[in-house]
Amino acid sequence: MIPEHVIQQIAAANDIVDVIAGYFPLKKAGPAYKALCPFHREKSPSFAVNAARQIFKCFGCGAGGSVFKFVEMYENVSFPEAVKRLGARVNIQVEDEPLSEEENARQLLRRRLLALHADAAEWFHANLLRTRAGQVAREYLKGREIGAEVAKSWKLGYAPDAWDALSDFARGKGYRDDEIMTSGLVTSKEDDEGRRSDHYYDRFRDRLMFPICNDIGEVIAFSGRVLNAEAFGGKYVNSPETPLFVKGNVLFGIHKTKRAIIDKGSAIVCEGQLDLITAYEAGVQNVIAPQGTAFTERQAHILRRLAGEVVLCFDSDAAGLKAAERSLPALLDAKLAIRVAAMPDGHDPDSFIRSAGGDAFAKIIAQAPDFFDFQIERAVRTPEFATPRGKAAFARKMAETVVLISDPLLRQAVVNNISSRMEMPATDFARLLKQEAGKQRSAAQAAARRAPVEDARLSTQPMNVTTRLLCQLALLHPQARAWLLAHPWLELFSRLPDTELLVRVLEAQFDPAQPATVTAFLAALNQEEQNALAELLNVKTLPQDPLRVVGDCWRDMERRTIAQQLASVEARLRAPGLSLEDAVALQQEVQRLKRELGGN
């Protein structure tokens, strides 16, 4: 962990305006600075930077937080990495506090696995470029018009056709057998009872090797493509999940393509590594590839930090189109606009670019229709669409997807478009949506009942006006904060449903007069919490008499608590089977609470 005082020191030395202005221009707008938001597409600036509060807030997409959160989101890095980058910017060295024995062992294993993957990548790469055995891989790349410079740029490699070549290499470099096994670079057979044997062998053999990197370019896994069409096994073999690699959390190529995706505000999603590499080297560089054919929620939200739109560019065959459909729930949930670029028959992006060039590919991407328009165009060309049964089936299929759109305006526009194209009343399609929403809600509730109970995370449900005002005063006014802390605030606020963030603010150790301490506090919160508090911090002025206001707010909170208790007692009074004695006691409690409520 990074010591709190170091975080505060780095926050104080990194003015948020200077930091953000180093990424893109900011325009002065009164006491604040504005720009087009880098985290979603927009035509007019809604991204504000408050120099006095040292926070940013986008009033379009809702993103907000401290200077650390900005670097996290813009660079797509972890919080510790953001602190280290900002520390390096102002020549402050970041040294973590001593770790527990368990955490120290975990960090050591991670470093060893990263080193092993880096060494393996160099070894595979040398095999490709310099060995006689690698000739078959060089010929394959030549046939795909990938030369030595591109192979070097992407660190492509070759795994020789041997059972223990990599294992021997790794041992020779000083890696232990347990480290080699944990890396996933080797595997072993199972016996009849599913137990792994002690004898293991290289996972990748006679394959073209693609290093899979995290967003800062560290090799964390591999994907190996078969070179012999008659070889046993699948076309691609991928690393298993390891302490370094979780398949659903990684996007191939993002360490190279992230900046282009941000600049374009759009990500082109290709199915395979060669599709991505060919597009990138042809000049279309805002490309990524999921580790598989469908997006996970995590992958979609990584993309949402970088762009507001994706263009699905899977193969033109039925499998490619199925993959596009499977990606929809995660992409729509991340509020990404979705278009579909269909390759000409018989082509994937790689083969099309090699035959027609990068400009022709870029033109297809530019003209790619909205996903729902694309689906309608496909449907109207089928014989089934001409029949009432076929139209009804298509409408039900579209409803399954349209119901996932969370933006009500976008959903209504899609409903109107589909209804018009299908010559179907919008009310009928809306009825289908309602039915589908009910089905999905029932399925979600059933899944929730089956799921194990977990500790709930801090909720950030909407705050009422009083709670918002108290939050602002506790964050920004030292005397008002001191007034609240001198009263039994936890006893009062813990009884109310919308005060979780207010309690978090009062529990924290910071000084409103020192923005760096507030920045350090914000940095410890999750994204949703930072978004909410950044909006509160962006207030231009505070009430003229903060101490009078905080007292009025306190009394209002007391009234809310009493009203809540009163509602609870009245509900108990209405319960069937109540004894006369209990009823009298509850009536007395009702009268007492009403008097107390009136006195407040």
C-alpha positions as CSV (number, residue, x, y, z in Angstrom):
1,M,0.0,0.0,0.0
2,I,1.1,3.6,-0.7
3,P,1.2,5.7,2.5
4,E,-1.5,8.3,2.9
5,H,1.0,11.1,3.4
6,V,2.7,10.3,0.1
7,I,-0.7,10.4,-1.7
8,Q,-1.4,13.8,-0.2
9,Q,2.0,15.1,-1.1
10,I,1.6,14.0,-4.7
11,A,-1.9,15.5,-4.9
12,A,-0.6,18.8,-3.6
13,A,2.2,18.9,-6.2
14,N,0.0,18.0,-9.1
15,D,-2.4,20.7,-10.0
16,I,-5.3,19.0,-11.8
17,V,-5.6,21.8,-14.4
18,D,-2.0,21.4,-15.4
19,V,-2.2,17.6,-15.5
20,I,-5.3,17.5,-17.7
21,A,-4.1,20.3,-19.9
22,G,-1.1,18.0,-20.6
23,Y,-3.5,15.6,-22.3
24,F,-5.8,17.9,-24.2
25,P,-6.6,21.7,-24.4
26,L,-8.8,23.2,-21.6
27,K,-10.7,26.5,-22.2
28,K,-11.2,28.9,-19.3
29,A,-14.9,29.4,-18.6
30,G,-15.4,31.7,-15.6
31,P,-13.8,30.2,-12.5
32,A,-13.6,26.7,-14.1
33,Y,-12.1,25.1,-17.2
34,K,-14.1,23.2,-19.9
35,A,-13.4,20.8,-22.7
36,L,-15.0,18.0,-24.7
37,C,-15.2,15.0,-22.5
38,P,-12.5,12.4,-23.3
39,F,-14.7,9.6,-21.9
40,H,-17.7,9.9,-24.2
41,R,-18.6,11.4,-27.5
42,E,-20.2,14.9,-27.4
43,K,-20.5,18.0,-29.6
44,S,-20.5,20.6,-26.9
45,P,-18.2,20.6,-23.9
46,S,-19.7,19.2,-20.7
47,F,-16.4,18.3,-19.1
48,A,-15.5,20.7,-16.3
49,V,-12.3,21.1,-14.2
50,N,-12.6,23.0,-10.9
51,A,-9.1,24.3,-9.9
52,A,-10.2,25.5,-6.5
53,R,-11.7,22.1,-5.6
54,Q,-9.1,20.1,-7.6
55,I,-11.7,17.9,-9.2
56,F,-13.1,17.1,-12.6
57,K,-16.7,16.4,-13.5
58,C,-18.4,15.6,-16.8
59,F,-22.1,16.5,-16.7
60,G,-22.7,14.4,-19.8
61,C,-21.5,10.9,-18.9
62,G,-21.3,11.5,-15.1
63,A,-17.5,10.7,-14.8
64,G,-15.8,12.6,-12.1
65,G,-13.2,12.6,-9.3
66,S,-9.7,13.5,-8.3
67,V,-6.5,14.0,-10.4
68,F,-5.7,10.3,-9.6
69,K,-9.1,9.1,-11.0
70,F,-8.5,11.1,-14.1
71,V,-5.2,9.5,-14.8
72,E,-6.7,6.1,-13.9
73,M,-9.5,6.5,-16.5
74,Y,-7.6,8.3,-19.2
75,E,-4.6,6.0,-19.1
76,N,-6.7,3.0,-18.1
77,V,-4.3,2.1,-15.3
78,S,-4.8,1.0,-11.6
79,F,-4.9,3.5,-8.8
80,P,-1.3,2.7,-7.5
81,E,0.0,3.1,-11.1
82,A,-1.8,6.4,-11.4
83,V,-0.2,7.6,-8.1
84,K,3.3,6.5,-9.4
85,R,2.9,8.2,-12.7
86,L,1.8,11.5,-11.0
87,G,4.6,11.0,-8.5
88,A,7.2,10.7,-11.3
89,R,5.7,13.8,-12.9
90,V,6.8,15.9,-9.9
91,N,9.9,13.9,-9.0
92,I,8.3,12.2,-5.9
93,Q,9.4,8.6,-5.5
94,V,6.6,6.3,-4.4
95,E,7.6,3.5,-2.1
96,D,4.9,1.1,-0.9
97,E,4.5,0.4,2.8
98,P,5.7,-3.0,4.0
99,L,3.4,-5.8,2.9
100,S,2.1,-8.7,4.8
101,E,3.9,-12.0,4.3
102,E,1.0,-13.3,2.1
103,E,0.8,-10.1,0.0
104,N,4.6,-10.0,-0.4
105,A,4.5,-13.6,-1.7
106,R,1.8,-12.8,-4.1
107,Q,3.7,-9.7,-5.4
108,L,6.9,-11.8,-5.7
109,L,5.1,-14.5,-7.7
110,R,3.6,-11.8,-10.0
111,R,7.1,-10.4,-10.7
112,R,8.5,-13.8,-11.4
113,L,5.6,-14.7,-13.7
114,L,6.0,-11.4,-15.6
115,A,9.7,-12.0,-16.0
116,L,9.1,-15.6,-17.2
117,H,6.5,-14.4,-19.8
118,A,8.9,-11.7,-21.0
119,D,11.7,-14.3,-21.4
120,A,9.4,-16.7,-23.1
121,A,8.3,-14.0,-25.5
122,E,11.9,-13.2,-26.4
123,W,12.6,-17.0,-26.8
124,F,9.6,-17.5,-29.1
125,H,10.6,-14.4,-31.1
126,A,14.1,-15.6,-31.6
127,N,12.9,-19.0,-32.7
128,L,10.8,-17.2,-35.4
129,L,13.5,-15.0,-36.7
130,R,16.7,-17.1,-36.4
131,T,16.0,-20.8,-36.3
132,R,15.6,-23.3,-39.1
133,A,12.6,-24.8,-37.4
134,G,10.9,-21.3,-37.5
135,Q,11.0,-21.3,-41.3
136,V,7.5,-22.8,-41.5
137,A,6.2,-19.8,-39.4
138,R,8.1,-17.3,-41.5
139,E,6.6,-18.8,-44.7
140,Y,3.1,-18.6,-43.2
141,L,3.6,-14.9,-42.3
142,K,5.0,-14.2,-45.7
143,G,1.9,-15.6,-47.2
144,R,-0.1,-13.2,-45.0
145,E,2.1,-10.3,-46.2
146,I,3.6,-9.8,-42.7
147,G,7.3,-9.0,-42.9
148,A,10.1,-9.0,-40.3
149,E,9.5,-5.4,-39.2
150,V,5.9,-6.1,-38.3
151,A,6.8,-9.4,-36.6
152,K,9.3,-7.5,-34.5
153,S,6.9,-4.7,-33.7
154,W,4.3,-7.2,-32.3
155,K,7.0,-9.6,-31.0
156,L,5.5,-12.5,-32.9
157,G,7.2,-15.9,-32.3
158,Y,7.3,-19.6,-33.0
159,A,6.9,-22.5,-30.5
160,P,9.0,-25.4,-31.8
161,D,7.4,-28.8,-32.3
162,A,8.9,-30.3,-29.1
163,W,7.5,-31.5,-25.8
164,D,9.8,-29.7,-23.4
165,A,11.8,-27.1,-25.3
166,L,10.3,-24.2,-23.5
167,S,10.4,-26.0,-20.1
168,D,14.1,-26.7,-20.5
169,F,14.7,-23.0,-21.5
170,A,12.8,-21.7,-18.5
171,R,14.7,-24.0,-16.1
172,G,17.9,-22.9,-17.7
173,K,16.9,-19.3,-16.9
174,G,16.5,-20.2,-13.2
175,Y,12.7,-20.6,-13.0
176,R,11.4,-23.2,-10.6
177,D,9.0,-26.0,-11.7
178,D,6.1,-24.6,-9.7
179,E,6.6,-21.2,-11.3
180,I,6.6,-22.7,-14.8
181,M,3.5,-24.7,-14.0
182,T,1.7,-21.7,-12.5
183,S,2.5,-19.6,-15.6
184,G,0.3,-21.8,-17.8
185,L,3.1,-22.2,-20.4
186,V,3.1,-25.9,-19.6
187,T,0.4,-28.4,-18.9
188,S,0.0,-32.0,-17.8
189,K,-2.4,-34.9,-18.4
190,E,-5.2,-36.0,-16.1
191,D,-5.6,-39.6,-14.9
192,D,-9.0,-41.4,-14.9
193,E,-10.0,-39.7,-11.7
194,G,-9.2,-36.2,-12.9
195,R,-6.0,-35.8,-11.0
196,R,-3.1,-34.0,-12.7
197,S,0.1,-36.0,-13.2
198,D,3.5,-34.8,-12.0
199,H,4.9,-34.9,-15.6
200,Y,4.1,-31.9,-17.6
201,Y,4.9,-30.7,-21.2
202,D,4.9,-27.5,-23.2
203,R,1.4,-26.2,-23.9
204,F,2.4,-24.5,-27.2
205,R,4.1,-26.7,-29.9
206,D,4.6,-26.0,-33.6
207,R,2.5,-22.8,-33.4
208,L,2.8,-19.1,-34.5
209,M,2.9,-17.3,-31.2
210,F,1.1,-14.0,-30.4
211,P,2.1,-12.4,-27.0
212,I,-1.0,-11.0,-25.1
213,C,-0.1,-7.8,-23.2
214,N,-1.8,-5.8,-20.6
215,D,-2.5,-2.1,-21.2
216,I,1.0,-1.1,-20.3
217,G,2.7,-3.6,-22.7
218,E,3.7,-6.3,-20.2
219,V,3.3,-9.9,-21.6
220,I,0.8,-11.7,-19.5
221,A,-0.3,-14.7,-21.8
222,F,0.0,-16.1,-25.2
223,S,-2.1,-17.3,-28.1
224,G,-0.7,-19.9,-30.5
225,R,-2.0,-20.4,-34.0
226,V,-1.7,-23.9,-35.6
227,L,0.5,-24.0,-38.7
228,N,-0.1,-27.6,-39.7
229,A,-3.8,-27.9,-40.8
230,E,-3.7,-31.6,-39.9
231,A,-2.3,-31.2,-36.4
232,F,-4.2,-32.4,-33.4
233,G,-6.0,-29.7,-31.4
234,G,-7.8,-26.5,-32.1
235,K,-6.9,-23.7,-34.5
236,Y,-5.8,-21.5,-31.6
237,V,-4.5,-22.6,-28.2
238,N,-4.6,-19.9,-25.5
239,S,-3.0,-19.5,-22.1
240,P,-5.2,-20.6,-19.3
241,E,-6.2,-18.1,-16.6
242,T,-3.3,-17.4,-14.2
243,P,-2.5,-14.9,-11.5
244,L,-1.5,-12.6,-14.5
245,F,-4.2,-13.4,-17.0
246,V,-8.0,-13.4,-16.7
247,K,-9.4,-13.9,-20.2
248,G,-12.5,-11.8,-19.8
249,N,-10.5,-8.8,-18.5
250,V,-8.1,-8.4,-21.4
251,L,-8.3,-6.9,-24.9
252,F,-5.7,-7.9,-27.4
253,G,-3.6,-5.0,-28.8
254,I,-4.9,-2.4,-26.4
255,H,-1.4,-1.4,-25.3
256,K,-0.7,-0.2,-28.8
257,T,-4.2,1.0,-29.9
258,K,-5.4,2.8,-26.8
259,R,-4.4,6.2,-27.9
260,A,-6.0,5.9,-31.4
261,I,-9.2,4.6,-29.8
262,I,-9.3,7.7,-27.5
263,D,-8.5,10.1,-30.3
264,K,-11.2,8.6,-32.6
265,G,-13.8,8.1,-29.9
266,S,-14.5,4.7,-31.5
267,A,-13.1,1.2,-31.3
268,I,-13.2,-1.3,-34.2
269,V,-13.6,-4.8,-32.8
270,C,-11.9,-7.5,-34.8
271,E,-12.2,-11.2,-34.2
272,G,-8.6,-12.3,-34.5
273,Q,-5.1,-11.1,-33.8
274,L,-4.1,-11.1,-37.4
275,D,-7.1,-9.0,-38.4
276,L,-6.1,-6.5,-35.8
277,I,-2.4,-6.4,-36.7
278,T,-3.1,-6.1,-40.5
279,A,-5.6,-3.2,-39.8
280,Y,-3.2,-1.5,-37.5
281,E,-0.3,-1.7,-39.9
282,A,-2.5,-0.5,-42.8
283,G,-3.2,2.7,-40.8
284,V,-6.5,1.9,-39.2
285,Q,-5.2,1.9,-35.6
286,N,-8.3,2.2,-33.4
287,V,-8.7,-1.5,-33.3
288,I,-9.0,-4.2,-30.5
289,A,-9.8,-7.9,-30.3
290,P,-11.5,-9.7,-27.4
291,Q,-10.0,-12.9,-26.1
292,G,-12.8,-14.9,-27.7
293,T,-15.7,-14.0,-29.9
294,A,-18.0,-12.2,-27.4
295,F,-17.5,-9.3,-25.0
296,T,-17.5,-9.7,-21.3
297,E,-18.9,-6.9,-19.1
298,R,-15.4,-6.1,-17.9
299,Q,-14.1,-5.7,-21.5
300,A,-17.0,-3.5,-22.5
301,H,-16.5,-1.2,-19.5
302,I,-12.8,-1.0,-20.3
303,L,-13.7,0.2,-23.8
304,R,-16.3,2.6,-22.4
305,R,-13.5,4.5,-20.6
306,L,-11.8,5.0,-24.0
307,A,-14.6,5.5,-26.5
308,G,-18.3,6.0,-26.9
309,E,-18.8,3.7,-29.8
310,V,-17.8,0.3,-31.1
311,V,-17.8,-1.0,-34.7
312,L,-18.2,-4.8,-34.7
313,C,-16.1,-6.2,-37.5
314,F,-16.3,-9.9,-37.2
315,D,-16.1,-12.3,-40.2
316,S,-19.0,-12.2,-42.7
317,D,-20.0,-15.8,-42.1
318,A,-22.8,-17.0,-39.8
319,A,-20.4,-17.6,-36.9
320,G,-19.1,-14.0,-37.1
321,L,-22.6,-12.6,-37.0
322,K,-23.5,-14.8,-34.1
323,A,-20.4,-13.5,-32.3
324,A,-21.6,-9.9,-32.9
325,E,-25.0,-10.7,-31.4
326,R,-23.4,-12.4,-28.3
327,S,-21.5,-9.2,-27.6
328,L,-24.6,-7.0,-27.5
329,P,-25.7,-7.4,-23.8
330,A,-22.3,-6.3,-22.4
331,L,-21.8,-3.5,-24.9
332,L,-25.3,-2.1,-24.4
333,D,-25.0,-2.3,-20.7
334,A,-21.8,-0.2,-20.9
335,K,-23.9,2.4,-22.9
336,L,-21.8,2.1,-26.0
337,A,-23.2,3.0,-29.4
338,I,-22.9,-0.1,-31.7
339,R,-22.4,-0.2,-35.5
340,V,-21.7,-3.3,-37.6
341,A,-19.2,-3.4,-40.5
342,A,-19.9,-6.4,-42.8
343,M,-17.0,-7.7,-44.8
344,P,-17.6,-8.8,-48.4
345,D,-18.5,-12.5,-48.8
346,G,-15.5,-14.8,-48.3
347,H,-13.4,-12.1,-46.5
348,D,-12.3,-11.3,-43.0
349,P,-10.6,-7.9,-42.2
350,D,-7.2,-9.4,-42.8
351,S,-7.9,-10.8,-46.3
352,F,-9.9,-7.8,-47.3
353,I,-7.2,-5.3,-46.4
354,R,-4.6,-7.4,-48.2
355,S,-6.7,-7.4,-51.3
356,A,-8.3,-4.0,-51.3
357,G,-6.1,-1.9,-49.0
358,G,-6.4,0.0,-45.8
359,D,-8.4,2.9,-47.3
360,A,-11.1,0.6,-48.6
361,F,-11.4,-1.0,-45.1
362,A,-11.6,2.4,-43.5
363,K,-14.4,3.3,-46.0
364,I,-16.4,0.2,-44.9
365,I,-15.9,1.2,-41.3
366,A,-17.0,4.8,-41.9
367,Q,-20.2,3.6,-43.7
368,A,-21.0,0.9,-41.1
369,P,-24.7,1.1,-40.1
370,D,-26.2,1.1,-36.7
371,F,-26.6,-2.4,-35.3
372,F,-30.4,-2.3,-35.4
373,D,-30.5,-1.0,-39.0
374,F,-28.0,-3.7,-39.9
375,Q,-30.3,-6.4,-38.4
376,I,-33.4,-5.0,-40.1
377,E,-31.6,-4.9,-43.5
378,R,-30.5,-8.5,-43.1
379,A,-34.0,-9.6,-42.1
380,V,-35.9,-7.9,-45.0
381,R,-33.8,-9.8,-47.5
382,T,-34.9,-13.2,-46.1
383,P,-37.9,-15.1,-47.5
384,E,-39.2,-15.6,-43.9
385,F,-39.7,-11.8,-43.4
386,A,-42.4,-11.7,-46.1
387,T,-44.6,-14.0,-43.9
388,P,-46.5,-12.9,-40.8
389,R,-44.9,-15.6,-38.7
390,G,-41.4,-14.6,-39.9
391,K,-42.1,-10.9,-39.0
392,A,-43.4,-11.9,-35.6
393,A,-40.3,-14.0,-34.9
394,F,-38.0,-11.2,-36.0
395,A,-39.9,-8.7,-33.8
396,R,-39.5,-11.0,-30.8
397,K,-35.8,-11.4,-31.5
398,M,-35.3,-7.6,-31.8
399,A,-37.2,-7.1,-28.5
400,E,-34.7,-9.3,-26.7
401,T,-32.0,-6.8,-27.6
402,V,-33.8,-3.5,-27.6
403,V,-35.0,-4.0,-24.0
404,L,-31.3,-3.9,-23.0
405,I,-31.0,-0.2,-24.1
406,S,-31.0,1.8,-20.9
407,D,-31.2,5.3,-22.5
408,P,-35.0,5.9,-22.9
409,L,-34.6,8.4,-25.8
410,L,-32.4,6.0,-27.7
411,R,-34.7,3.1,-27.0
412,Q,-37.7,5.0,-28.3
413,A,-35.9,6.0,-31.4
414,V,-35.0,2.4,-32.1
415,V,-38.6,1.3,-31.4
416,N,-39.9,3.8,-33.9
417,N,-37.4,2.8,-36.5
418,I,-38.1,-0.9,-36.1
419,S,-41.9,-0.4,-36.1
420,S,-41.7,1.7,-39.2
421,R,-39.5,-0.7,-41.1
422,M,-41.7,-3.6,-40.1
423,E,-45.0,-1.7,-40.8
424,M,-45.9,-2.6,-37.2
425,P,-47.6,-0.2,-34.7
426,A,-45.2,1.1,-32.2
427,T,-47.6,0.2,-29.4
428,D,-47.5,-3.4,-30.4
429,F,-43.7,-3.5,-30.4
430,A,-43.7,-1.6,-27.0
431,R,-46.0,-4.5,-25.7
432,L,-43.4,-7.0,-26.8
433,L,-40.7,-5.0,-25.0
434,K,-42.7,-5.0,-21.8
435,Q,-43.1,-8.8,-22.1
436,E,-39.4,-9.3,-22.7
437,A,-38.5,-7.0,-19.8
438,G,-40.7,-9.1,-17.5
439,K,-39.0,-12.3,-18.7
440,Q,-35.5,-10.9,-18.1
441,R,-36.6,-9.4,-14.7
442,S,-37.9,-12.8,-13.6
443,A,-34.8,-14.5,-14.8
444,A,-32.6,-12.0,-12.9
445,Q,-34.7,-12.5,-9.7
446,A,-34.4,-16.2,-10.0
447,A,-30.6,-16.0,-10.4
448,A,-30.4,-13.7,-7.4
449,R,-32.3,-16.2,-5.3
450,R,-29.8,-18.9,-6.3
451,A,-26.8,-16.7,-5.8
452,P,-24.8,-16.8,-2.5
453,V,-25.3,-13.9,-0.2
454,E,-22.3,-11.5,-0.2
455,D,-21.5,-8.4,1.8
456,A,-23.2,-5.4,0.2
457,R,-21.0,-2.6,-1.2
458,L,-21.6,0.9,-0.2
459,S,-24.7,2.1,-2.0
460,T,-24.9,5.5,-3.6
461,Q,-28.6,5.8,-4.0
462,P,-29.9,9.3,-4.8
463,M,-29.6,11.8,-1.9
464,N,-32.4,14.3,-1.0
465,V,-31.6,18.0,-0.8
466,T,-30.8,18.0,2.9
467,T,-28.3,15.1,2.6
468,R,-26.6,16.7,-0.5
469,L,-26.2,20.0,1.4
470,L,-24.7,18.4,4.4
471,C,-22.3,16.4,2.2
472,Q,-21.2,19.7,0.5
473,L,-20.7,21.5,3.8
474,A,-18.8,18.5,5.4
475,L,-16.5,18.4,2.3
476,L,-16.0,22.2,1.8
477,H,-16.5,24.1,5.1
478,P,-14.2,23.4,8.0
479,Q,-16.5,24.9,10.7
480,A,-19.6,23.2,9.4
481,R,-17.7,19.9,9.4
482,A,-16.5,20.4,12.9
483,W,-20.1,21.2,14.0
484,L,-21.3,17.9,12.6
485,L,-18.5,15.9,14.1
486,A,-19.2,17.4,17.6
487,H,-22.8,16.0,17.4
488,P,-24.0,12.3,17.5
489,W,-24.0,12.2,13.7
490,L,-23.4,8.5,13.3
491,E,-26.3,7.6,15.5
492,L,-28.6,9.9,13.6
493,F,-27.5,9.3,10.0
494,S,-27.2,5.6,10.2
495,R,-31.0,5.3,10.6
496,L,-31.7,7.0,7.2
497,P,-31.5,5.3,3.8
498,D,-29.6,7.9,1.7
499,T,-26.8,8.9,4.0
500,E,-24.1,6.3,3.1
501,L,-21.9,8.8,1.4
502,L,-22.4,11.4,4.0
503,V,-21.3,8.9,6.7
504,R,-18.2,8.0,4.6
505,V,-17.4,11.7,4.3
506,L,-17.6,12.3,8.1
507,E,-15.7,9.1,8.9
508,A,-12.8,10.2,6.7
509,Q,-9.7,12.1,8.0
510,F,-9.2,15.2,5.9
511,D,-9.2,19.0,6.1
512,P,-11.6,20.9,3.8
513,A,-9.2,23.8,3.8
514,Q,-6.5,21.6,2.3
515,P,-7.6,20.3,-1.2
516,A,-4.8,17.7,-1.3
517,T,-6.3,15.9,1.7
518,V,-9.7,15.9,0.0
519,T,-8.1,14.6,-3.2
520,A,-6.5,11.7,-1.2
521,F,-9.9,10.9,0.3
522,L,-11.6,10.8,-3.1
523,A,-8.9,8.6,-4.4
524,A,-9.8,5.9,-2.0
525,L,-13.4,5.7,-3.2
526,N,-14.9,3.7,-6.1
527,Q,-15.9,5.2,-9.4
528,E,-19.6,5.7,-8.6
529,E,-18.8,7.3,-5.3
530,Q,-16.2,9.7,-6.9
531,N,-18.7,10.6,-9.6
532,A,-21.3,11.6,-7.0
533,L,-18.9,13.6,-4.7
534,A,-17.3,15.3,-7.7
535,E,-20.7,16.7,-8.6
536,L,-21.2,18.0,-5.0
537,L,-17.7,19.5,-4.9
538,N,-18.3,21.4,-8.2
539,V,-20.7,23.8,-6.5
540,K,-19.8,27.4,-7.2
541,T,-20.9,29.0,-3.9
542,L,-21.8,27.8,-0.4
543,P,-24.7,29.2,1.7
544,Q,-24.0,32.6,3.3
545,D,-24.4,31.3,6.8
546,P,-23.1,27.7,6.8
547,L,-23.4,27.1,10.5
548,R,-27.1,28.2,10.6
549,V,-27.8,26.0,7.5
550,V,-26.0,23.0,9.0
551,G,-28.2,23.4,12.2
552,D,-31.4,23.6,10.1
553,C,-30.3,20.5,8.1
554,W,-29.6,18.6,11.3
555,R,-33.2,19.3,12.6
556,D,-34.6,18.2,9.2
557,M,-32.7,15.0,9.5
558,E,-34.1,14.5,13.0
559,R,-37.6,15.0,11.7
560,R,-36.9,12.5,8.9
561,T,-35.8,9.9,11.5
562,I,-38.8,10.5,13.7
563,A,-41.2,10.3,10.6
564,Q,-39.5,7.0,9.6
565,Q,-40.0,5.6,13.2
566,L,-43.6,6.8,13.1
567,A,-44.3,5.0,9.8
568,S,-42.8,1.9,11.2
569,V,-44.9,1.9,14.4
570,E,-48.1,2.7,12.5
571,A,-47.4,-0.2,10.2
572,R,-47.0,-2.5,13.2
573,L,-50.3,-1.1,14.6
574,R,-52.1,-2.3,11.5
575,A,-50.7,-5.9,11.8
576,P,-53.4,-8.5,12.2
577,G,-53.8,-10.4,15.4
578,L,-52.4,-7.6,17.6
579,S,-53.2,-8.0,21.3
580,L,-55.0,-5.2,23.2
581,E,-52.0,-4.6,25.4
582,D,-49.7,-4.3,22.4
583,A,-52.1,-2.0,20.6
584,V,-52.3,0.4,23.5
585,A,-48.5,0.5,23.8
586,L,-48.1,1.2,20.1
587,Q,-50.8,3.9,20.2
588,Q,-49.0,5.6,23.0
589,E,-45.7,5.4,20.9
590,V,-47.5,6.9,17.9
591,Q,-48.7,9.8,20.0
592,R,-45.3,10.4,21.6
593,L,-43.6,10.4,18.1
594,K,-46.2,12.8,16.7
595,R,-45.6,15.2,19.6
596,E,-41.9,14.9,19.1
597,L,-42.3,15.5,15.4
598,G,-44.5,18.5,16.0
599,G,-41.9,19.9,18.5
600,N,-39.3,19.7,15.8
